[in-house]
Amino acid sequence: MLQQILRERNCLSDSGLSDEEENPDSEMAKMLLDKRRRLREKVKRLKTNEAGESELTMHDLISIFAEAAHMAPEYVYKNYDVYQFNNQFNRLKIMEDYQVNIKALLAGAKSEDIDLKHWLSPIY
């Protein structure tokens, strides 16, 4: 039970997304189930890009962060909640962008073309 609560809190659970048998008792229940089905289809369409490939999932993001931070993915799962993870992942993105921009400037890129934002700046 505690594991399920933690999975829900950290957006790692697929609960409520299974296709259980629908047998509504009333017309109102039938309408609600139909609305739920349409919304799930819409979410499914939004989760795939134009090429038909799936977008990154939370599991993918954790794997990327764990690799970049030289941590085991299990450590990230156990010790970061979704808010801490989001903060650290965004900080990692800012640091990587900063390093790439510095390398681009050193390689001769125009400073006007580069949005150089120091990695110690606030996360937006």
N, C-alpha and C positions, 0 to 999 in steps of 0.2 A: 504494500500500500504506500509506504513512504517513497519507494522508488518511483512509483507512478506519479506521485505528487511532484517529485523533483523533475521528472521528465516533462510533465505539463508546464511547470514553472519555467523551465529552460527551453521550451518550444521544441522538444525532441520527441514528442509523442504524436502519433497519427490517430489518436482516439477521435471518434465521431466521424471519421472519413470512410469507414467501411460501408459496403453496400449490403446492409441488412435487408431482409425481406420486408417489403412494404405491404401492409394490409390495413388500410385506414378504416375506421369505424364510421366516420361521418364525412360529409362533403367538405367541411372545414379542414379536417385532418388531411384529406386528399389534396386540397389546395396547398396546404402548408408543405406537405411532402413534395409536391410538384415544384413549388418555389425553391425548396432546399436543393432539389436535383438540378434545377436551372442555375442556381448560384454556384454549386459545386462544379458544374460544367464550365461556367465562366471563369472560375478560379483556375481550373485546369488549363484553359486556353491561355490565360494570362501568365501562367507559369512556364509556358513554352515560348521560345522566341520564334521569329519568322522562319528560320531554317528548320523548325520542328525539333530542335534540340532542347533539352531541359535546361532551365536556369540553375544557377548554383543553389544548393540546399544548405541548411545549417550544418549538416555533416561535412559538406565540402569546405565551407568557410572555416570550420574548426580544424580540419586537416591542413588547410593552407596556413592558418595561424600557427598551428603546432610545429609545422615544418620550418616556417620562417623564424620562430622564436626558439627553435631547438628544444622543444618540449615533446613529451609523449602525448598523443591525443587523449589518452585516458586521464592524464593530469589536468588537461584543460576541461574535460567533461566533469571531473570531480570537484575542481577548485574554483571554477568561474561560473557565476550565474549569467543569464543572458545579457544583463545590463553591463556587467564587468567585461564580458567577452566583446560586446559591441564597442565599448570604449577602447579596449586594447586593440581590436582589429582596425578601427578607424585610425588610431595612433600609428599603427604599423603602416597603413596606407600612406599617411602623411610623411612618415620617415622615408619610405621607399620613393615617393614622388620627389622629396627634397634631394635625396641622393642622386636620382636620375637627372634632375634639373641641374645640379652642380656639375655632374659629368658632362652634360650637354653644353653648359657654359664653357667648361674647360676645353671641349672639343671644337669650340668656335661658333656655337649657336648665338643668335642675336638675343640680347637680354630683353628686348621688347616682346619677343615671341614666347617668353617663358614666364610663367606665374610662379615665382620663387617664394614659397611660404615655408618659414622655418618650422621644424617639427615640434618646437616647444610652444607653438601658438595654440589657441583654443580649438577644440574640435567642434565643427558646426555640422 
